Amino acid sequence: MSHYFYEITMLFFVYSFLAWMAETTVAAVKNKDFRNRGFASGPFCFIYGFTAVLLTVFFQELRNDAFFLFLGSAAVATAVEWFTGKALESMNQKRWWDYSGKRWNFDGYICIQYSVIWGLAGLLAVRYGNDLILSLYHILPAIFGKGLIWGFMAVGLLDLAGSLISVYHLEEKLPRVFQWNYRLQKWTVRLATKISGSVENRIRKAYPSTAQTAAADGEKTAERCSLVQLFWLFVIGAFLGDVVETLFCRVTVGVWMSRSSLVWGGFSVVWGLAIALVTALLYRSRDKQEFHIFWIGTFLGGAYEYICSVFTEIVFGKVFWDYSGMPFNLGGRINLLYCFFWGIAAVVWMKVLYPRTARLISFLLKKTGRILTVFMAVFMAANVCVSMLALIRYDARGRGEEAVSGWERRIDQYFDDARMQQIYPNAKTQ
């Protein structure tokens, strides 16, 4: 596990640096001026490194299937690009890039041309780039390689902290971090040959088309999608998802079957997270035409379900759904029909259910204040923790491992195999 950590971290920083070089060079050619394209002061574009690691971890089993590796890489990278753009806009009320002038764009943050580029880049990275980078890394002496990675991590964290300080204008409160960040920026100036004198100015130069997208003066506070609202959307979405899947199994298979992700109550975490994420991402685009939302929901929903499948298998050693018997499936993790269901669900949610649910949440918060929210947050946190421990022991018992510690014996007492099979009837050891 330690060896794997160092390899993943090396891939993160190498791809971050290579992306910085590529972005900066393209901007220089396009604008006839050498410009740094990174958010941080150092020569890194961290979002590319994060995306490369994400594709490396979740798409290894697609390495020999170029077509689906391309599609998966395009879907995940596009989702990351969209989410990053939304997050950065919310952070300092600026649009950091704008594809509105390009054909087949959505919300100005993503477009089909760049999605194709991300798919090709992910394909090359997973199939060829990772092996090349790690082979060079393994040439280094072990001590030197590990020390280099820890140095990169220290520089990266301080760099990111300093850049955030500049964005939020907190220089006076944390002067030492800002000064260190400024020195790193000066070193990057020498590497890049020309750059502006401060992080904020450099960001504006890197994105000369940056448009202020602060909320209109007449926008109401109630129109914002707060973290409290997203939490309640997660809870309500998890509950509704469990109900929908339970009824779907009854209609199609003819049996009542538990579809819950948690040991207490009927909550489907996959659906809850999906509802919260799609609302956060599509909130400001909810007035767009239905076919836009449908295709975005289909595209991102399939990528999301695939990642959830791989994640649960890696963490818990269980396969919670398997579509191998259905046509147009990918590794049994997703299939085309259910991807279309994600698209339909996105349209129905944003156009019909979300406005009513938002009013319900506002009513609950108005009547109960924060008391009900705090209670539900504590309950859901405990529910998730206990469910994870129960699944870990369920998998361990399947391998013949006896309970050793007190918590293991307690979990085995309350969540034995019979109860776990009742809660997770489709879970099978991989």
N, C-alpha and C positions, 0 to 999 in steps of 0.2 A: 504493500500500500504506500509506503514511504517512497519507494522507487517510482511508482506511478505518479505520485504527487509532483515530484521534481520534473518528470517528463511533461506533464500537463502544464506546469507553470512555465517551463521553457518554451513550449509551443505558444502559450499566451503572449509572452513578451516578444518572441521573434515575429509572430504575425502582427502584433501591434506596431512594431518598428517598420516592418515591410509595408504595411498599409499606410503608415505615415509618409514613407518615402514615395509611394505610388500616388497618394492623394496630393502631396505637396508638388510633385513633379507635374502632374496633370494640371493643377491650378496654375503653375508657372507658365506652361505652354499656352494654356487657354487665355490667361490674363496678361501675357507678356511681362510677367513679374514673378519673382520667386516668392511664394507665400506658404506659410506653414498651415497645414490643414487640420492639425490636431486640436483637441479641446484643452489638453494639459500643456504645461510649459515645455516638457521634455519631448523628445522625438518619438511619441507614441500616439496611436489611435486605439484606445483601449477597447472600444466597442467591437472592432474587428477581431482583436485577440479573444474577447469573450465569445463571439460568434464561432470562431474557429474551434475553440475548446468544446462548445456546445455540439457542434457537428461531429467532432472527433469522438465524443463520449457516446452520443446517441445513435450515430449512423454507421458504426463499425460493421454491423451485419449487412449493410447495403454496399459495402466497399466493392464487391465484385458485380454489382448490378448498376451499371453506369446510368441507365435511364432513371431509375427510381432514386438513386443517389443525387442526381441532378435536380429532380423535382423536390425531394426533401430539403436539399440545401437551399434551393430557391425559396421554398415556403418559410423555412425557419429564419433565414437571413432577412427576408422581407418583413417578417413579423418583428424581428429585433429592430430593424431600421425604423419601422412605424412606431413601435413602443418608445424607442429612444427619442425620436422626434417629438412625440407628445410629451414625454417627461421633461425634455429640455425646454420646451415651450412653457410648460407649467412652472418650471423652475425660475426662469427670469423673463417670461412673457415675450420671447423672441422666437421667430421661425428661423431655424438654423439652416435649412435648405428648402428649396421650393421647386417642385416638379410640375407646377400648375401649367406651365407652358408646353409640357410634353404630352403626347397622345397616350391614352389609356393610363392616366394617372388616377390615383385615389387620394383625395384629401390633400394633394400636393406633397405628400411625404413619401409615397411609393409610386412606382410606375413599372410597366411590364418590361421596359428596356433594361432597367437596373436589376429587376428580378432575374432576368436571364443571365446577366453578368454574375450575380451572386450565385446562381446555380452552377455555372461553369467554374467559378472560383472555388466553391465548396467541393465540387467533384475533383478538381486538381489537388486541392489541399489534402483531402482524406485519402485519395488513392496514391498520391505521389509525394506531395510536399511534406507530410508528417514523417515518412520514412527517411527522407533526405535530411531534414532538420535533426531528427533524433540520432541518426547515424553520426552526424558531425558532433552532436553533444556527447555521445558516448566515447568519442575519441579523447575528450578531455579527461584529466585525472579526476577521480571521484570527488576528492576534497575540493579541488578548484571549481568543479562544476556546481557543486552544492553551494559553495560560497558565492559564486557568481549569481546564482538564482536568488539567494537571500539578499544580496546587494540590489538586484533588480526590484525585488519586492519592497525594500525600504525606500528606494528612489521613487517607485511608482506610487506608493501610498502618500509620501510627502508631496509629490507632484500633484496628485489628485486633490489633496487637502488644500494646497496653495491655490490651485485653480478655482476651487469652490469659494475660497476666501475672497478672491478677486471678484468673482461673479456676484457674490452677496455683499461686497464692500465691507468686509470685516477686517481690513488690514490693521486698524488700530487695536483691535482686541487680541489678535494673534500675530504680533509683528515678527517674531522669530521665524515662524513657519513661512510667512509671506516673504521675508528677506531671503530665506533659503530657496524658495520657489523662484524668486527673481534672479538669483545667481544661476540656477539651472536654466532659466530662460535665456540668460546671456550666453551660456554655453551652447544652447540650441541655436542662438543667433549665428554663432560662428559656424555651426554645422550647416545650417540652412542658408547662410550668407547674407540673408536680409530678413528682418522680422521687426515687428513693431515693439515699442518699449514697455508694454504692459500686457498682461494676459487678456484683459478685456479689449484693448485696442487691437491685439493680434487676432482675436476671435472675429472682430468686425472686418478686419482686412482679409482674413481667410474666407469669410462669407460676405462679399460686398453686396450681395443681393438680399442680405438679411432684412426681413421686414418686421416691423413692430406689429405684433398681433395681440397686444393687450386687449382685454375684454372691453367692449364698448361701454361708454360712460353710463348708458342706461341699463347695463346688464344687472340683473338682480342676483344677490348673494344666494338666493334659494335655487338658482339655476345651476350652481356649481355642484359637481359630483364629489362629495367629501369622502374622507376615509371611513367615517362612521357609516355613511350610506353604502359604501362598497362592502363593508363588513356585513351589513344586513342583507345586501344583495347576495353575498356568498352563502349566508345561512338559508335564505329563502330559496335561492337557486339549488342548493344542495338538497333541500327537502323536496322541491318540485321535481328535480331530476330523479330522485328515488321513486317518487310516485309514478312518474311517466314510464320509467323503465320497468317497474313492477307490473303496471297495467299492460305494457307492451308484451311482456313475457306471458302474461295471462292470455292475451288475445292470440298471440302467434304460436305459443308452445302449449297452452292449455293448463298451465300450472302456476300456482302462486309461489314466487321465488324471491328471496331477499336480494335486493340490489344495493344495499347500503355499503358504504366504505368504512363506517365506524361501528363500534360495538354497542354504543348506546344510541338508540333512536334511528330513524330512517333518514340518513344524510349521505348523499353521493358527492364526495369531495371533488371528483372530476367535473361534475356539472356545476357545483358551486363556484369553483375557481374559473370555469369557463364563463359563467354569467358575469362574475365580477370583472374579468379581463375584457370581455367583449363590450361591456358597458363603459369601462374606462377608455377603451380605444375608439369606440364608435359613438361616444356620447355627443361630441360636437358634429358628428356626421349623420345624426339620426334623421335629419330632414332630407337626405339624399334619396334618390330613387331606389326602389326595392331591389332591382337586379344588381346594383352596386353592392348593397349589403349582403345579398345572397352569395355572390361569388367570393367576396371577402370572407364570409362565414364558412363557406365550403373549403376554401383554400387554407385558411388558418385553423379551422376546426380539425381538419385531417392531420395537419402537422402537430397540433396540440395533443390529439388523442394518441398519435404515434409516440410522442415523447413521454406521455404519461404511462403508456404500456411498457416502454423500455425502462423507465425510472422505477416502477413498482417491481419489475422483474429483477433489476439490479439490487435494489434495496431489500426487498422482502423475499426474493427467490420464488415468487409465485406469479403465475399467469392468471389474471383476473377476467380476461375475455379472449376469445379466440375465434376469428372469422375465417379460418382456413377453409371451411366448407362452403363459403359464399363466393360468388364470382367477383372478379376484379378486386381481389384483396391483395394487400402487401404484407407478407410475412405473417398473416393472421392477425395483424395489429389494427389495421384499418381496412375499409372497403369502400368502393365508390358510392354505393347506395347510402351508407351512413354518413359519408362526407356531404352528400346532398342534404341529408337530414340536418347536419350542422348548419348549412346555409339557410334552410327553411326556418330552423329554430332562431337563427340570428335575426331574420326579418320579422318573425312573429314577436320576438322579444322586444326589439327596438321600436317597432311600429305599434304594437298592441299592448303587450304586458308591462313593459318598463314604465310608461307614464302612470299606470294604475299602481304599480308596485311602489314607485317613488312617492306617490301620495300616501300610500299605506305606511311607509317608513316615516314620513314626516308626521303623520298622525300619531304613531307610536312614540316617537321621540318627544312630541309635544305633550303627550299625556304622561309619560313615565320619566321624561328627562334622560339622564344617563344611567339610571339604576338598572333598567332592563338590559341595556347594552353591556354594562359591566358584568352583570350576572351571566348573560349569554356568552360573552367573550371568555370568561373563566370556565364555563361549562364546555365550550367547544375546544378550548386549549387542553383541558383535562381529557376530553373524549379522544382527541387526536393522539395525545401521548399514550394513553392506555391502549388504544387500538394498535399503535405501532409496536408497543411491547408485546401485546397479544399475538400479533403477526410474526414477530421475531421468534417467540417461543413456539408458535405453531410450526414454523419452518424447522426450528431446531429439533423439536420432537420427531418430526418426519425423518430427520437424519439420525435418530436414535440417541440424541444428547439428553442426559438426565438433568433435572433442575439442581443447581448447586447453591445459589444465593437465595436469600429470603424472598426477594421480589419475584424470582423465577418460580418458586414454589407457590407463592400467592397467585400469580397469573395462571399457573397450571390448575390451581384449585377452582378458580372462577371461570376460566376460559379454556376448558378442556377441548379435545378434538371434536367431540359431538356438538358442542355449542359453536365452535368455529366453523364447522361444516354447515351448520344451519345459517350462520351469518354470511358466510362466503361460499355458497354452494358451487360456484364455478371456479374457485381458486384451485389451481393444481401446481404441484412442484415442478420446476423446470430443471 
